[in-house]
Amino acid sequence: MSAQKAKRQVGKYELGQTIGIGTFAKVRLARNLDTGEHVAIKILLKEKVLKHKLHEQIMREIATMKLIKHPNVIRLQEVMGSKSKIFIVLEYATGGELFNNIVNHGRMGEVEARRYFHQLIYAIDFCHSRGVYHRDLKLENLLVDASGNLKVSDFGFSALHQELRDDGLLHTTCGTPNYVPPEVLKNRGYDGAPADLWSCGVILFTLLAGYLPFEDHNSINLYKKIATANFTFPSWFSFGIKRLLTRILDPNPVTRITISEILEDEWFRKGDNPPVFDGTNETSLDDVHAAFKVSQDHQMMGKEEQPAALNAFELIGLSKGLNLGSLFNIEQEFKRETRFTSTCSANEIIRKIEEATKPLGYDIQKKNYKMMLRNIKAGRKGNLNVSAEVFQVAPSLHMVEVRKAKGDTLEFHQFYKTLSTSLKDVIWLS
Amino acid sequence: MGCWLSKQVKHTPGYEEPAVLAAETAFTVSEVEALYELFRKISYSIFKDGLIHKEEFQLALFKNSKKNNLFADRIFDLFDLKRNGVIDFGEFVRSLSVFHPNTAQDEKIAFAFRLYDLRSTGFIEREELKEMVLALLNESELCLSDDLVETIVDQTCKLVDSNSDGKIDPIEWKEFVRKNPSLLKNMTLPYLKDITMAFPSFVMSSEVDDEVLD
């Protein structure tokens, strides 16, 4: 055997200490040598993964996780492989587990607990909107970053949560059952959304109480307590929190509170702080500002009253043959920008866009033939901001480019669908 | 060196070691392996010989193997570094590297120039520009009078051809792109940074030595 290297390196990462060991994976702290940034790398043995026929599920889950980019969810950064191992590179939360926070400092006050709960609910709502369910939410899966923000870990990796029992079979209901909802214990098929919410309720209770709502050293008794939602509130719980928790810890998943109802809850709405998105992987804000700067060459027509004319190369650049992105779109991702042409005058196009978007709650800023539309109501991924610009192809023909400046791509896609329906009579179909 | 010990895997013709390609391009070894998954998907879509033919390229781009497009043709020809009518894996990776977000701007500018220099004369002639504008209008089913097309081409030529010799040379092109960076938008594919997550199945066939991944 070759001598052990002083510092093991995998790709551009220098491996550090082991920070977790699970049934299928070992997690190691690592440092990106290009950026200095810390990451957590899940290391799986291929042999083990193949033996339990988990590879297809893991591949599917990686593809799903790729779509989850939320400030309160641990982000999947890249995947690497070697002859015997799989390396899953994840964002690392330096603040550790929220669990330790409770263990070391005891229960928290309502204000602090509510802040974490907000972030948890926003993260879950975002993932659910993409059809991703956690199914194993517990305090140990909630991490905290350097600025004290919540990061939900292990979203979408349910394959790795499975436990290998003595019978050699995989079992999904596993580990600490304290967070598991009644319908999952009953081993029937269940809906992921209410199941995740139940676990959120257990988490919120635990943050405020400093102990779990359902606990019993005898698991039969524990299951009974969960099945009937048999728990008692500590004396210091306020009326508002009791009312909310009663609605979340409803043993019937059908009548259990939904996320949209939680968002309307009085206790929840106090001091509501929607998530802040850092704008990573978004069109940079410079772009948005640039959209409002009058670019030099676009003024070649010399007249402010006219929309910018596209030069021949800009026109050519619109060809689908030059968009190699389509090679990768085998699994469909939504577009961040879209265009249409119109024979209407530029002013009329602008007016029509205004008419169509104002009733949807958009704040509109105009400058010449550029528009900035800001949705005042926060979406699942912050405010959706859209820029629209009218270009002249020829005096009688205009092209409109609608771009997502900020916000969620899925929401942009829906926005555009609505917009194009109301602009039907403006869009030119040859 | 560990590679020799592993069981022989049948690779596509023109396959090259990921480590070699990674060293020459903007990609990491894992990214090259992920690209191999994509390459195999495309190169086995019609002819199943592990080489990308024009029809397969068109199928991947337009979901239609018979859709001819001047610009797709140009990209295909530039990717086909050995000029033998097909794209092998090495050519695929080396060419896509130009589109990597980390690749130098100058490389992208030069690639775009060669793309638009339809007849590879070292200049983008006025006629070539007009031909491309007509191809785009045709593709988008936009009808413009010949006069309008002439006007658009003339105005652009005036903007770019600073020495007024009736054609665009690489220096004029570079100057023009610096003033209009949006012209290079097509030359960068943000997807390439996420390629290992888009095609994660490469990890199961990875032949990278356990100790050295990069």
Chai-1 contact restraints between the chains, C-beta under 6 A:
chainA,res_idxA,chainB,res_idxB,connection_type,confidence,min_distance_angstrom,max_distance_angstrom,comment,restraint_id
A,V10,B,L213,contact,1.0,0.0,6.0,A-B,restraint_1
A,G11,B,T28,contact,1.0,0.0,6.0,A-B,restraint_2
A,G11,B,L213,contact,1.0,0.0,6.0,A-B,restraint_3
A,G11,B,D214,contact,1.0,0.0,6.0,A-B,restraint_4
A,H55,B,M204,contact,1.0,0.0,6.0,A-B,restraint_5
A,M59,B,P200,contact,1.0,0.0,6.0,A-B,restraint_6
A,M59,B,S201,contact,1.0,0.0,6.0,A-B,restraint_7
A,I62,B,M197,contact,1.0,0.0,6.0,A-B,restraint_8
A,I62,B,P200,contact,1.0,0.0,6.0,A-B,restraint_9
A,K66,B,M197,contact,1.0,0.0,6.0,A-B,restraint_10
A,E78,B,T196,contact,1.0,0.0,6.0,A-B,restraint_11
A,V79,B,T196,contact,1.0,0.0,6.0,A-B,restraint_12
A,V79,B,M197,contact,1.0,0.0,6.0,A-B,restraint_13
A,V79,B,P200,contact,1.0,0.0,6.0,A-B,restraint_14
A,M80,B,S30,contact,1.0,0.0,6.0,A-B,restraint_15
A,G81,B,F202,contact,1.0,0.0,6.0,A-B,restraint_16
A,G81,B,V203,contact,1.0,0.0,6.0,A-B,restraint_17
A,G81,B,S206,contact,1.0,0.0,6.0,A-B,restraint_18
A,S82,B,S206,contact,1.0,0.0,6.0,A-B,restraint_19
A,S82,B,V208,contact,1.0,0.0,6.0,A-B,restraint_20
A,S82,B,D210,contact,1.0,0.0,6.0,A-B,restraint_21
A,S82,B,L213,contact,1.0,0.0,6.0,A-B,restraint_22
A,K83,B,D210,contact,1.0,0.0,6.0,A-B,restraint_23
A,S84,B,D210,contact,1.0,0.0,6.0,A-B,restraint_24
A,I86,B,V203,contact,1.0,0.0,6.0,A-B,restraint_25
A,D297,B,N180,contact,1.0,0.0,6.0,A-B,restraint_26
A,N311,B,T156,contact,1.0,0.0,6.0,A-B,restraint_27
A,A312,B,L129,contact,1.0,0.0,6.0,A-B,restraint_28
A,A312,B,V133,contact,1.0,0.0,6.0,A-B,restraint_29
A,A312,B,I152,contact,1.0,0.0,6.0,A-B,restraint_30
A,A312,B,V153,contact,1.0,0.0,6.0,A-B,restraint_31
A,A312,B,T156,contact,1.0,0.0,6.0,A-B,restraint_32
A,F313,B,L183,contact,1.0,0.0,6.0,A-B,restraint_33
A,L315,B,V133,contact,1.0,0.0,6.0,A-B,restraint_34
A,L315,B,L136,contact,1.0,0.0,6.0,A-B,restraint_35
A,I316,B,M132,contact,1.0,0.0,6.0,A-B,restraint_36
A,I316,B,L136,contact,1.0,0.0,6.0,A-B,restraint_37
A,G317,B,N186,contact,1.0,0.0,6.0,A-B,restraint_38
A,S319,B,F71,contact,1.0,0.0,6.0,A-B,restraint_39
A,S319,B,L136,contact,1.0,0.0,6.0,A-B,restraint_40
A,S319,B,E139,contact,1.0,0.0,6.0,A-B,restraint_41
A,G321,B,N69,contact,1.0,0.0,6.0,A-B,restraint_42
A,G321,B,F71,contact,1.0,0.0,6.0,A-B,restraint_43
A,G321,B,A72,contact,1.0,0.0,6.0,A-B,restraint_44
A,L322,B,F71,contact,1.0,0.0,6.0,A-B,restraint_45
A,L322,B,N186,contact,1.0,0.0,6.0,A-B,restraint_46
A,L324,B,L189,contact,1.0,0.0,6.0,A-B,restraint_47
A,G325,B,L189,contact,1.0,0.0,6.0,A-B,restraint_48
A,G325,B,Y191,contact,1.0,0.0,6.0,A-B,restraint_49
A,S326,B,L61,contact,1.0,0.0,6.0,A-B,restraint_50
A,L327,B,A60,contact,1.0,0.0,6.0,A-B,restraint_51
A,F328,B,Y191,contact,1.0,0.0,6.0,A-B,restraint_52
A,A394,B,L144,contact,1.0,0.0,6.0,A-B,restraint_53
A,A394,B,L148,contact,1.0,0.0,6.0,A-B,restraint_54
A,S430,B,E141,contact,1.0,0.0,6.0,A-B,restraint_55
